[in-house]
Amino acid sequence: MRVLIVDDEPLARTALENILAANREVESFDSANDAIEAQEFLAKDNYDVMLLDISMPELSGLDLVGRLQASRRPLPSVVFVTAHAKYAVAAFERHAVDYVLKPFSSERVNQALAFAYHRTAAERAAKLIELMPHLQVSAPQRSAKIGIKSNGRILFIDPHDVVVVQAEGNYVLLQRETGSDLLRESISTIAEKLKAYGFIRIHRSVLVNSAFVREIRPCITGEYQLRVKDGREYTVTRTYKRNLKGLAAFWIGTGMFLND
């Protein structure tokens, strides 16, 4: 089978590439950094399966599939690979054949590939119906938001939109891609509440949303520098460097990179 990977996260792309390289049924594969580049690949070649992230800049995975459907071009079997189960229903509405949640295992990805490539349309539809209850249970409830008291009113923030949380004295600053919010709470309390949403602690004063992490690099001091999607960088202290292992489902070629 021929496969197209579409994901703006380098760590996720690399993990998927290594899984595909070890799969004997995969004849060849290409990797696109985003949905815009994916359109260029799809205009030149045909693919049997597309492993597609949903949350990407400029054009989301859902929007990409919508454009392809509207153009009436041949569409590969689509397997959405994303960190957010809340998109499951929308993915099914775009006729996805499977839905893999990050962090993923090689076994789960290979299972989705085999299903997307070999099964009939009727079997795929039956599988989606089977998966729906599980995904609905796995997804955070609508009410699972952060309520912030600000200027005499309560603001509701989706945790998935928060990039970084920083302690500011007796307060914490929730930094989103656009804008920020301040609330009176301890960093430890916020860390516990946001753990289920993929936040990791990298400093006694800093939490980061793993979905926005783009790069880490070691320093001669034994600390690490971590860069998020918008280019901001933060120091990962030695006390919290073990938490970096939670950034990926597994690591390839890192050797002693994160070992003590």
C-alpha positions in Angstrom: 0.0 0.0 0.0 1.0 3.6 -0.5 0.6 5.9 2.5 0.6 9.7 3.0 1.4 11.1 6.5 0.1 14.6 7.2 1.1 16.0 10.6 2.7 19.4 11.6 4.4 17.8 14.7 7.9 16.6 13.8 8.0 14.0 16.6 4.7 12.5 15.5 5.8 12.4 11.9 9.0 10.7 12.7 7.2 8.1 14.9 4.8 7.3 12.1 7.6 7.2 9.5 9.4 4.6 11.5 6.2 2.5 12.0 5.6 2.5 8.2 9.2 1.7 7.4 8.9 -1.5 9.5 5.5 -2.5 8.0 6.0 -5.0 5.1 2.7 -4.2 3.6 3.7 -0.5 3.0 5.2 -0.2 -0.5 6.1 3.5 -0.1 5.1 6.6 1.9 5.5 10.3 1.9 5.3 12.9 4.7 3.7 16.3 4.5 4.4 19.0 7.1 0.8 20.4 6.9 -2.4 20.2 4.9 -1.2 22.7 2.3 1.8 20.5 1.5 -0.5 17.4 1.5 -2.5 18.9 -1.3 0.6 19.1 -3.4 1.4 15.5 -2.8 -2.2 14.4 -3.6 -2.3 16.4 -6.8 0.8 14.5 -8.1 0.2 11.0 -6.7 -2.4 8.5 -5.6 -2.3 7.0 -2.1 -4.2 4.1 -0.6 -4.3 5.5 3.0 -3.7 8.9 4.5 -2.7 9.2 8.2 -4.0 12.7 8.9 -3.7 15.0 11.9 -6.7 17.2 12.6 -5.4 20.2 14.5 -3.0 22.0 12.1 -2.3 25.7 11.3 -3.9 27.4 8.3 -5.9 24.3 7.1 -7.1 21.6 9.5 -7.3 17.9 8.6 -11.1 18.1 8.6 -11.0 21.1 6.2 -8.5 19.2 3.9 -10.8 16.2 3.6 -13.7 18.6 2.9 -11.8 20.3 0.1 -10.9 16.9 -1.5 -14.4 15.7 -1.3 -15.7 18.9 -2.9 -13.1 18.6 -5.7 -14.3 15.0 -6.5 -10.7 13.9 -6.7 -9.8 10.3 -5.7 -9.6 10.3 -1.9 -7.4 7.8 0.0 -8.9 5.9 3.0 -8.5 8.4 5.8 -7.2 7.5 9.3 -7.2 10.5 11.6 -4.3 10.5 14.1 -4.8 13.2 16.7 -4.5 14.0 20.4 -8.1 15.2 20.8 -10.9 12.6 21.0 -13.4 15.5 20.9 -13.0 15.6 17.1 -14.2 12.0 16.7 -17.8 12.8 15.6 -16.6 15.4 13.1 -14.0 12.9 11.7 -16.7 10.3 11.1 -18.8 12.9 9.3 -15.9 13.3 6.9 -16.0 9.5 6.3 -12.9 8.6 8.1 -12.3 4.8 8.3 -10.5 4.8 11.6 -9.4 7.2 14.4 -6.1 6.8 16.3 -5.5 8.8 19.5 -2.1 10.1 20.4 0.0 8.9 22.1 -0.2 5.9 19.8 1.5 2.5 19.6 2.9 0.9 16.5 0.4 -1.9 17.0 -2.5 0.5 16.9 -1.3 2.3 13.8 -0.6 -0.9 12.0 -4.1 -2.1 12.9 -5.6 1.0 11.5 -3.6 0.7 8.3 -4.6 -2.9 7.7 -8.2 -2.1 8.4 -8.2 1.0 6.0 -6.5 -1.0 3.2 -8.2 -4.4 3.3 -11.7 -4.0 4.6 -14.8 -3.3 2.5 -16.8 -0.1 2.9 -19.5 -2.0 4.8 -17.0 -3.4 7.2 -15.5 0.0 7.8 -18.9 1.5 8.5 -19.6 -1.2 11.1 -16.2 -0.6 12.7 -17.0 3.1 13.1 -20.3 2.4 14.8 -18.4 0.0 17.1 -15.8 2.7 18.0 -18.3 5.5 18.6 -19.3 4.7 22.2 -15.6 4.2 23.2 -14.6 7.5 21.8 -17.5 9.4 23.3 -16.5 8.0 26.7 -12.8 8.8 26.1 -13.5 12.4 25.1 -13.6 15.1 27.8 -17.1 16.2 28.7 -18.3 19.6 27.4 -18.2 21.0 31.0 -14.5 20.1 31.4 -13.3 23.7 31.0 -11.3 26.0 33.1 -13.5 28.6 34.9 -11.6 31.8 35.5 -12.8 34.7 37.6 -11.8 37.9 35.9 -13.0 41.5 36.4 -16.2 40.4 38.2 -17.1 37.7 35.6 -16.3 34.0 34.9 -14.5 33.2 31.7 -14.5 29.6 30.4 -11.3 28.4 28.7 -10.7 25.2 26.8 -7.6 23.5 28.3 -6.6 22.4 24.8 -6.1 26.0 23.8 -3.7 26.8 26.6 0.0 26.6 25.5 1.9 27.3 28.7 1.0 27.9 32.4 3.4 30.0 34.4 3.4 30.8 38.1 3.2 34.5 39.0 3.5 34.8 42.7 0.2 33.7 44.2 -1.3 33.5 40.7 -0.9 31.5 37.5 -0.8 32.9 34.0 -2.6 30.8 31.3 -1.0 31.6 28.0 -2.9 30.8 24.9 -1.8 31.3 21.3 -3.6 34.6 21.3 -4.0 36.3 24.7 -3.6 35.2 28.3 -5.6 34.9 31.5 -4.6 35.3 35.2 -6.2 33.4 38.0 -5.5 33.0 41.7 -4.3 29.4 42.1 -1.2 27.4 42.8 0.9 25.9 40.0 0.7 22.5 41.7 -3.1 22.5 41.8 -3.3 23.5 38.1 -0.7 20.8 37.2 -2.9 18.1 38.7 -6.0 19.4 37.0 -4.4 19.7 33.6 -2.5 16.4 33.6 -5.3 14.6 31.8 -5.1 17.2 29.0 -1.4 16.4 28.2 0.3 19.1 30.2 3.7 18.3 31.7 5.7 20.1 34.3 9.2 21.3 33.1 10.0 23.7 35.9 8.7 24.4 39.4 7.0 27.5 37.8 6.1 26.2 34.3 3.7 23.7 32.7 3.5 23.1 28.9 0.9 21.6 26.7 2.6 18.7 25.0 0.5 19.3 21.8 2.4 22.6 21.3 6.0 21.3 21.9 8.1 21.4 18.7 11.7 20.8 19.9 13.9 20.0 22.8 17.7 20.2 23.0 20.2 19.4 25.7 22.4 22.0 27.5 25.8 21.4 28.9 24.4 22.1 32.4 22.3 19.0 32.2 19.1 21.0 31.6 17.1 21.2 28.4 15.7 24.0 26.2 12.2 23.4 25.0 10.6 25.3 22.1 6.8 25.5 21.6 4.9 26.1 18.4 5.1 29.9 18.4 8.9 29.9 18.9 9.0 30.7 22.6 11.6 28.8 24.6 11.6 27.5 28.2 14.2 25.9 30.4 13.5 22.3 31.5 15.3 21.9 34.8 17.0 18.6 35.8 14.4 17.9 38.4 11.7 17.7 35.8 13.5 16.4 32.7 12.1 12.9 33.2 8.7 14.3 32.3 9.9 14.9 28.8 9.4 11.2 28.1 5.7 11.9 28.0 6.0 14.1 24.9 6.0 11.1 22.5 4.5 7.6 22.4 8.0 6.2 21.9 11.5 7.5 21.0 13.7 6.5 18.1 17.5 6.9 18.0 17.8 9.0 21.2 20.2 6.6 23.0 21.1 8.2 26.3 19.4 11.5 25.4 16.9 11.5 28.3 18.6 9.2 30.7 20.2 10.3 33.9 
